[in-house]
Amino acid sequence: MTGQSKRPNIVFLFADDWGRYSSAYRQFENGSTVNQIVNTPNFDKVAAEGAIFTNAHVPVPSCTPCRSSILTGTYFWETGLGAILEGAQWDESIPTYPLILE
């Protein structure tokens, strides 16, 4: 493999409406929260070996427009697709990270 560039190994986990409920967040909290009783050992392992976000923001408080932003790296209104709902068709001319990384 000398002289060859390696392809990136990226794992991106995204769970709609999950919020910040994972035992990995216990260390960042004070007091009694749901994370004190929720145990997520597999997620905790991935977070410990990678990155965990403690101060993240979304461009819109609704999951489907957020997905279009995450896929493209742009604001959802720039895609012309405010929502990716059942039956909606993605515009294949819009570049997305999964296709770029493919």
Summary of the structure (lengths in Angstrom):
residues: 102
radius of gyration: 17.3
end to end distance: 19.9
largest distance: 52.8
contacts: 172
relative contact order: 0.12
helix: 36%
strand: 0%
